[in-house]
Amino acid sequence: MDFELTKHQTKDIDGALDEDALKAKIRRKLLALKMRGAGAPLEMIASSLNVNIRTVSNYIAEFREGGLSATLEDRAYSPDSCIEPHRSDIEKSFRDEPVGCAKQARARIAKLTGISLSPSQVRRVMRGMGMRYRKAGQIPGKADGQQQMDFLEDVLRPKLEEAARGERRVFFVDASHFVMGAVIGMLWCFTRVFVRGASGRKRYNVLGALDSHSGEVTTVSNDSYITAPTVCDLLLELRSKYSEEPMTLVLDNARYQKCKLVFEKAAELNVELLYLPPYSPNLNIIERLWKHVKQSCLKNTYYENFATFCSAIDSEIREVNTTLREELKSLFALNFQIVDTTNKSGIL
């Protein structure tokens, strides 16, 4: 048997079990040790105590490492008390340089404080500081945070305030090129799932304009290329839909959007073109729409042919304009993250 108790250890455990006001969690640990020492299988112990086998194994490992004193210690809230004097230093370290896992965090805390915590304790400490396990995002390496902030406060915000008062329409404009094929993602499943991949590189190009306050999306699309005439088609579509209302389009600096043909058509239709600073996709709200479409109708999904692939994308965009309008309000909230140029890691 991989675990045995000496007579002395058994006597100590029996004595601890007889103590008054013993916490349920500690009593459970002691019973698990006593049952295992008597030769009970892990599965039976876990079932009897209503815990999983991993928990029983942890109880045994804890006893082996620290003896009865470690088993009797209630560690549920001990991290807060023992690291409290070091909390500000730990938080500053994590803000300056986030960690990828509890193991790295544990090593960092031990280096800063000399205190060794278990991985579960480390996670509790990080959650207590307001940290969450989040997927990292990517930003362009050449983004200029100060330039973005100046543009946001001096140029974009005033236009958005006018739109909030109903004095103009502001649209965030961008194109997405959906290559036919599944967007592979995570799944809750019993065994690994394989999604069929489409052959070829056919793509569906959608140029869209997202209304800053209503959340309505206007699009033009094709299966060839987005060009300056395509942008002109979108300008015509917007002007026909919103008549003579003052209108501002927020665009990136793609060559097909910043050329003589587009300038002339915009002037003809009395549409203001507002170009974002270079490398600033974080200031273009419509980027969130494209991410939503990929997650909603392309993630882990195989389409038999190109027509059904395009139809699924068009259908999802129509849903954004109708049944999903209220649900996606928070997604399109006018909250912008600015690149922090003072942070050498480039984290927003």
Phi, psi and omega in degrees: 000143186276357181212123179224150178250139172285165178300322181294316179296320178298319180296318179297318180295316178300321179294321179293323179295333181277350181293147179285154173057032178287132181296146184301321183295317180291321176301320179297319178299314182296320179295321179298317179296317182295317180295319181292322178296334178274359176100009180290140177294153180303319182299318181292320179296313181300316180295319182294323183264001178060044174228173178269168184297323180300322180295317178299317179299322179294321178301315182294316180297320179298318180294319181296321184282319188238002180072196184295327180298322178292322179293322182282349180282128176270105186268007187304322184237006184298329181303318183300316184289317186284332181259356184309316179297341183254005189303315183296321179293319179296315181297317179299319180297317180290327177291319181289324183213091180301158181250157183269341183201168181297328180297316178294320179296320180299316180295321179296314180297318179298321180291322182283325190241341186079006181259129179259118179250157174283160178304321180293323177294320179299317179298320178296320179298314182294319177296322179296334178275358181093008179278149176224154179279104186239149175287133180289147176257169180244138177234152178298137183295336183263009181297141180249107184298319181294320178296319177297316180297316179299317179296316182298311185282322187268334187244306187284314182304314179302322178293319180293326177294321175298318179296322179295329178274359180080018184267347177198167173254134175241129181238135172265124189242137175193162178250148172234139183247099184274108178278129184300124182153165182280141170270107186286132181215183181284150178220145166277115184206164180276325175226163182298134182258136177249129181255132180297141178259145179277147177274154179084183182230037180295140181225151180248117184262127180234120173259121187235159175228120183256121178294129187297332185244328178272337182079006180285142183248132174244132184226157164229148186214161175198175178245023178244271181216152170272123182229178179303316177300328177295320177296320178296322176298320178294321177299316179296318180297317180293317182293324178291330181280325186245017171050237187261012180297140173303137190220134177234132176250128178261117186229163171272187188261028176303141187300322182288348178260346185235070183216171186301317182299316180291318179302315183293318180293320179296318178295319179298322183266003181058051178245128178275134178253125183240113185264131180292157172299156179302146176058051183230052177295339179292347178261003182249105186300329185293343175302327180291327178297314182298322177296319178298316182299316180297319181290323187281317187239355180245337184298123177056031183235134178253132177249133186296325182214170185294326181298315180290329176299310179295320181298322180296319179294313179299320180296319180295320179294321176298321178297323178300325181278349184234266189291336182264002186305310183290320183297328186263010179303315182292329179297322183262017178301145185277057176251128186240136173264134181250140178297128179271102183284351178275348182261115187296339179282345180077014182283140180289000000 
